[in-house]
Amino acid sequence: MIKIFIPFISLVTGAIFLCNCRAQDHTIVLPSPELDKGISVEKALSQRRSVREYQEELDIKQISQLLWSAQGITSDWGGRTAPSAGATYPVEIYLVVNNSEKLSPGLYHYQNNDHSLKLAKQEILGKKLCQASLGQMSIEEAPINIIITAVFQRTAERYGQRAERYVYIEAGHVGQNIYLQAESLGLGTVVIGAFHDERVKEILGLDEDVIMIMPVGKKK
């Protein structure tokens, strides 16, 4: 598939950004993740805190690293950064961009098979998402929000009623990965679970269940 540069126009500033995209499906190829950089796991664990106030935009390399930590592929057979019961992988990762150097505001779907982002909706969503989340301003003010969703049926087909437990356990693994990666990058984040489920799904235009929202940004 031929890759070309396509301009994305910011809905906030009107500026034009050039992204490494595939024209056919508005897919943005992310920079490769760093595998041997950052602080130790022990230091990240000791410094990890929930952070709700942020400043400045995030660059595409930081966003790439965060998404890889959530669901990046780490083995030839498809194993990922977070464990999954029976390798059923019910979790999906979405990105809501409020302020980024090279990404227009909108909703993107993380494609871990080729470490890319697929544009799902080009719209300013931060304020709506904040209102649907009981007015938690960190969602509107953060440069990005990582949305963790799940397709429960993928796991239920193998584990039946036990699937619900396994899916929530997996989502917890993903959230902790994002926490530790954010700390390694000098960023802050927080898990938000208080929101109106159906309203959030409506805003994002998603069918799967939204498990948590994680605003991420430079610590204020």
C-alpha positions as CSV (number, residue, x, y, z in Angstrom):
1,M,0.0,0.0,0.0
2,I,1.4,3.4,-1.0
3,K,2.0,5.9,1.7
4,I,1.7,9.6,1.0
5,F,1.6,12.8,3.0
6,I,-1.9,14.2,3.5
7,P,-2.7,17.6,5.1
8,F,-4.9,17.6,8.2
9,I,-6.5,20.9,9.1
10,S,-6.7,21.7,12.8
11,L,-10.3,22.6,13.8
12,V,-8.8,24.8,16.6
13,T,-6.2,26.9,14.8
14,G,-6.8,26.3,11.1
15,A,-3.2,25.2,10.8
16,I,-2.3,22.5,8.3
17,F,-0.3,19.5,9.5
18,L,1.4,16.9,7.3
19,C,1.0,13.3,8.5
20,N,2.4,10.1,7.2
21,C,-0.9,8.7,5.9
22,R,-2.4,6.1,3.7
23,A,-4.8,8.0,1.4
24,Q,-7.3,5.2,1.1
25,D,-8.3,4.9,4.7
26,H,-7.0,8.0,6.5
27,T,-4.5,5.9,8.5
28,I,-1.6,7.6,10.2
29,V,1.6,5.5,10.6
30,L,3.1,6.1,14.0
31,P,6.8,6.3,14.8
32,S,8.3,3.1,16.0
33,P,8.2,2.7,19.8
34,E,11.4,3.0,21.9
35,L,12.2,-0.3,23.6
36,D,15.2,0.6,25.7
37,K,14.7,4.1,26.9
38,G,13.2,5.8,29.9
39,I,13.4,5.1,33.7
40,S,13.4,1.8,35.4
41,V,10.2,-0.1,36.3
42,E,10.9,0.3,39.9
43,K,11.3,4.1,39.7
44,A,8.1,4.4,37.6
45,L,6.2,2.4,40.2
46,S,7.5,4.5,43.1
47,Q,6.7,7.8,41.3
48,R,3.4,6.8,39.8
49,R,0.5,9.1,40.9
50,S,-2.8,10.1,39.5
51,V,-2.5,13.5,37.8
52,R,-5.4,15.6,36.7
53,E,-3.8,18.9,35.6
54,Y,-1.8,19.2,32.4
55,Q,0.0,21.7,30.2
56,E,1.1,22.0,26.6
57,E,0.5,19.6,23.7
58,L,1.9,16.1,23.2
59,D,4.1,15.2,20.3
60,I,3.5,12.2,18.0
61,K,6.4,10.2,19.5
62,Q,4.9,10.4,23.0
63,I,1.5,9.4,21.7
64,S,3.0,6.5,19.8
65,Q,4.8,5.3,22.9
66,L,1.6,5.5,25.1
67,L,-0.5,3.6,22.6
68,W,2.1,0.9,22.2
69,S,2.3,0.4,25.9
70,A,-1.5,-0.1,26.0
71,Q,-1.8,-2.8,23.3
72,G,1.4,-2.9,21.2
73,I,2.3,-6.3,19.7
74,T,5.5,-7.7,21.2
75,S,5.8,-11.2,19.7
76,D,5.7,-12.9,16.3
77,W,2.5,-14.7,17.2
78,G,0.7,-11.6,18.3
79,G,1.3,-11.3,22.0
80,R,0.8,-7.9,23.4
81,T,2.1,-5.6,26.1
82,A,-0.8,-6.5,28.3
83,P,-1.8,-10.1,29.1
84,S,-5.2,-11.5,27.9
85,A,-7.1,-14.5,29.1
86,G,-6.7,-17.2,26.4
87,A,-5.2,-14.5,24.1
88,T,-8.8,-13.5,23.2
89,Y,-7.8,-9.8,23.3
90,P,-11.2,-8.1,23.8
91,V,-9.7,-4.7,24.5
92,E,-9.7,-1.9,21.9
93,I,-7.8,1.4,22.2
94,Y,-9.1,4.7,20.9
95,L,-7.5,8.2,21.1
96,V,-9.3,11.5,21.5
97,V,-7.0,14.3,20.5
98,N,-7.6,17.8,21.9
99,N,-4.2,19.3,21.3
100,S,-1.3,17.7,19.4
101,E,1.5,18.9,17.2
102,K,0.7,16.7,14.2
103,L,-2.8,15.3,14.8
104,S,-6.1,17.1,14.2
105,P,-8.7,17.1,17.0
106,G,-10.9,14.1,16.7
107,L,-11.3,10.4,17.4
108,Y,-8.7,7.8,16.2
109,H,-8.7,4.0,16.5
110,Y,-5.3,2.4,17.4
111,Q,-4.4,-0.3,14.9
112,N,-1.8,-2.5,16.7
113,N,-1.2,-4.8,13.8
114,D,0.9,-2.1,12.0
115,H,1.2,0.5,14.9
116,S,-1.0,3.1,13.3
117,L,-4.0,5.3,13.9
118,K,-7.1,5.3,11.8
119,L,-9.2,8.5,11.8
120,A,-12.7,7.7,13.0
121,K,-14.2,11.2,13.5
122,Q,-12.7,14.6,12.9
123,E,-14.4,16.7,15.5
124,I,-13.6,18.6,18.7
125,L,-14.8,16.1,21.3
126,G,-13.1,17.1,24.6
127,K,-15.9,19.3,25.9
128,K,-18.7,16.8,25.1
129,L,-16.7,14.0,26.6
130,C,-16.1,16.1,29.7
131,Q,-19.8,16.9,30.1
132,A,-20.6,13.2,29.7
133,S,-18.1,12.4,32.5
134,L,-19.7,14.5,35.2
135,G,-17.8,17.6,34.3
136,Q,-14.3,16.3,35.0
137,M,-12.2,19.0,33.5
138,S,-9.1,17.0,33.1
139,I,-10.8,15.3,30.1
140,E,-11.4,18.6,28.3
141,E,-8.0,20.2,29.3
142,A,-5.7,17.2,28.6
143,P,-3.9,17.1,25.2
144,I,-5.2,13.6,24.6
145,N,-7.6,11.1,26.1
146,I,-7.0,7.3,25.8
147,I,-10.3,5.4,25.6
148,I,-10.2,1.8,26.7
149,T,-13.1,-0.2,25.4
150,A,-13.9,-3.9,25.3
151,V,-15.8,-6.4,23.1
152,F,-16.9,-8.9,25.8
153,Q,-18.1,-11.4,23.2
154,R,-14.5,-12.2,22.1
155,T,-13.7,-13.6,25.6
156,A,-17.2,-14.9,26.3
157,E,-17.1,-17.3,23.3
158,R,-14.3,-19.1,25.2
159,Y,-15.0,-18.5,28.9
160,G,-18.8,-17.9,29.1
161,Q,-19.9,-16.1,32.2
162,R,-16.4,-15.9,33.5
163,A,-15.5,-13.6,30.7
164,E,-16.7,-10.4,32.4
165,R,-14.2,-10.8,35.2
166,Y,-11.4,-11.6,32.7
167,V,-12.1,-8.6,30.6
168,Y,-12.0,-6.2,33.5
169,I,-8.8,-7.7,34.7
170,E,-7.3,-7.2,31.3
171,A,-8.5,-3.6,31.1
172,G,-6.7,-3.0,34.5
173,H,-3.5,-4.3,33.1
174,V,-3.8,-1.9,30.1
175,G,-4.5,1.0,32.4
176,Q,-1.5,0.3,34.6
177,N,0.8,0.0,31.5
178,I,-0.4,3.5,30.4
179,Y,0.3,4.8,33.9
180,L,3.8,3.5,34.0
181,Q,4.6,4.5,30.4
182,A,3.3,8.0,31.2
183,E,5.6,8.2,34.2
184,S,8.6,7.0,32.2
185,L,7.9,9.9,29.7
186,G,7.5,12.5,32.4
187,L,3.8,12.7,31.8
188,G,0.7,12.4,34.0
189,T,-2.5,10.5,33.7
190,V,-5.5,9.3,35.7
191,V,-8.1,6.6,35.3
192,I,-11.6,7.9,35.0
193,G,-14.5,5.5,35.4
194,A,-17.3,8.0,36.3
195,F,-19.2,8.7,33.1
196,H,-22.6,8.1,31.5
197,D,-21.8,5.0,29.5
198,E,-24.4,5.4,26.7
199,R,-23.7,9.1,26.3
200,V,-20.0,8.5,25.9
201,K,-20.6,5.7,23.3
202,E,-23.0,8.1,21.5
203,I,-20.4,10.9,21.4
204,L,-17.7,8.6,20.1
205,G,-19.9,6.7,17.8
206,L,-18.8,3.3,19.3
207,D,-20.7,0.0,19.7
208,E,-18.3,-1.6,22.2
209,D,-18.4,-0.9,25.9
210,V,-16.3,1.9,27.2
211,I,-14.4,0.7,30.3
212,M,-12.3,3.7,31.2
213,I,-11.0,7.1,30.0
214,M,-7.4,8.2,30.7
215,P,-6.5,11.8,30.0
216,V,-2.8,12.2,29.5
217,G,-0.5,15.3,29.4
218,K,2.6,17.0,30.7
219,K,2.4,17.5,34.4
220,K,1.4,21.0,35.4
